[in-house]
Amino acid sequence: MIQRIQTFYLLIVALLSAILPFFINLWVEAEIKVYYAKNDILISIAFYAVAILAVVAIFLYKKRQNQFVVNRLNMILNLFLLGFFVYRSLNLSGGTAVSEKGIGMLIPVFSIVFLVLANRAIKKDEDLVKSVDRLR
């Protein structure tokens, strides 16, 4: 449903993962070549998978437990992406030069934050439904 706050959070995750990585650089290698998600097929597939899982979770609004599980799977996928980016940034040439790491590496962090907020809202809805069922 559109009026639920978790739908808004999941929509933000879908937009972050489907659009931003292809316009914001992930890292710069050898001060010449700029890497975007479209340069590596596995990274772009992972970002698209995150966006698709977020959209699937939006349409699971009637099944809150399934929505919760899909969000957790999405968080795990984002953690894998984040781990890959950390590994990649540690292996970049230039050592600790901040200019070589792109801001696009933080997209999984923002996605995880919004997925956690969505799961909190889903849990709150589930608790509300259980409390109303108890009163009947």
C-alpha positions as CSV (number, residue, x, y, z in Angstrom):
1,M,0.0,0.0,0.0
2,I,1.2,3.5,-0.8
3,Q,0.2,5.1,2.5
4,R,2.5,2.9,4.6
5,I,5.9,4.3,5.5
6,Q,7.8,1.1,4.7
7,T,6.6,1.5,1.1
8,F,8.4,4.9,1.0
9,Y,11.5,3.4,2.5
10,L,11.5,0.5,0.0
11,L,10.9,2.9,-2.9
12,I,14.0,4.9,-1.8
13,V,16.1,1.7,-1.7
14,A,14.8,0.7,-5.2
15,L,15.7,4.2,-6.6
16,L,19.1,4.3,-4.8
17,S,20.0,0.9,-6.3
18,A,18.6,1.2,-9.7
19,I,19.6,4.7,-10.7
20,L,22.5,6.1,-8.6
21,P,25.2,3.5,-9.1
22,F,25.1,4.1,-12.9
23,F,25.7,7.9,-12.6
24,I,27.9,8.2,-9.5
25,N,31.4,6.7,-9.7
26,L,32.3,3.8,-7.4
27,W,36.1,4.2,-7.6
28,V,38.8,5.7,-9.7
29,E,41.7,3.5,-10.8
30,A,45.1,4.9,-11.8
31,E,43.7,8.5,-11.8
32,I,42.4,7.9,-15.3
33,K,39.7,5.2,-15.5
34,V,36.5,6.0,-13.6
35,Y,34.4,2.9,-12.6
36,Y,30.6,3.0,-12.6
37,A,28.3,0.1,-11.9
38,K,27.8,-0.3,-15.7
39,N,31.5,-1.1,-16.2
40,D,31.2,-4.4,-14.3
41,I,28.3,-6.7,-15.1
42,L,28.3,-8.5,-11.7
43,I,28.1,-5.2,-9.8
44,S,25.3,-4.0,-12.0
45,I,23.4,-7.3,-11.6
46,A,23.8,-7.1,-7.8
47,F,22.4,-3.5,-7.8
48,Y,19.5,-4.5,-10.0
49,A,18.8,-7.5,-7.8
50,V,18.7,-5.1,-4.8
51,A,16.2,-2.9,-6.6
52,I,14.1,-5.8,-7.8
53,L,13.9,-7.3,-4.2
54,A,12.8,-3.9,-2.9
55,V,10.0,-3.6,-5.5
56,V,8.9,-7.2,-4.8
57,A,8.8,-6.3,-1.1
58,I,6.6,-3.4,-1.8
59,F,4.0,-5.6,-3.5
60,L,4.1,-8.1,-0.6
61,Y,2.2,-5.6,1.6
62,K,-0.5,-8.1,2.4
63,K,2.0,-10.7,3.6
64,R,4.0,-8.8,6.2
65,Q,6.1,-11.8,7.3
66,N,7.2,-12.5,3.7
67,Q,7.9,-8.8,3.3
68,F,10.1,-8.9,6.4
69,V,12.0,-12.0,5.0
70,V,12.6,-10.4,1.6
71,N,14.0,-7.3,3.3
72,R,16.4,-9.4,5.3
73,L,17.6,-11.1,2.1
74,N,18.0,-7.7,0.6
75,M,20.1,-6.6,3.5
76,I,22.3,-9.7,3.1
77,L,22.8,-8.9,-0.6
78,N,23.7,-5.3,0.3
79,L,26.2,-6.6,2.9
80,F,27.9,-8.7,0.2
81,L,28.1,-5.6,-2.0
82,L,29.5,-3.5,0.8
83,G,32.1,-6.3,1.6
84,F,33.1,-6.3,-2.1
85,F,33.5,-2.6,-2.1
86,V,35.6,-2.6,1.1
87,Y,37.8,-5.4,-0.4
88,R,38.1,-3.4,-3.6
89,S,39.0,-0.2,-1.8
90,L,41.7,-1.9,0.2
91,N,43.2,-3.2,-3.0
92,L,43.2,0.0,-4.9
93,S,46.5,1.4,-6.0
94,G,47.4,4.6,-4.1
95,G,46.8,3.3,-0.6
96,T,44.9,5.7,1.5
97,A,44.3,8.4,-1.1
98,V,40.7,9.5,-0.4
99,S,40.2,10.8,-3.9
100,E,40.3,7.3,-5.4
101,K,37.3,6.0,-3.5
102,G,34.0,7.1,-5.0
103,I,30.9,8.1,-3.1
104,G,29.0,5.4,-4.9
105,M,30.5,2.9,-2.5
106,L,28.2,4.2,0.2
107,I,25.0,3.2,-1.6
108,P,24.7,-0.2,0.1
109,V,25.1,1.5,3.5
110,F,22.2,3.8,2.8
111,S,20.2,0.9,1.4
112,I,20.8,-1.1,4.6
113,V,19.7,1.9,6.7
114,F,16.4,2.3,4.8
115,L,15.8,-1.5,4.8
116,V,16.2,-1.5,8.6
117,L,13.7,1.4,8.9
118,A,11.3,-0.5,6.7
119,N,11.6,-3.7,8.8
120,R,10.9,-1.6,11.9
121,A,7.7,-0.3,10.4
122,I,6.7,-3.7,9.2
123,K,7.2,-5.1,12.8
124,K,5.2,-2.2,14.2
125,D,2.3,-3.0,11.8
126,E,2.5,-6.7,12.7
127,D,2.4,-5.9,16.4
128,L,-0.6,-3.6,15.8
129,V,-2.5,-6.4,14.0
130,K,-1.7,-8.9,16.7
131,S,-2.9,-6.5,19.4
132,V,-6.2,-5.9,17.6
133,D,-6.7,-9.7,17.1
134,R,-6.2,-10.1,20.8
135,L,-9.1,-7.7,21.6
136,R,-11.6,-9.6,19.5
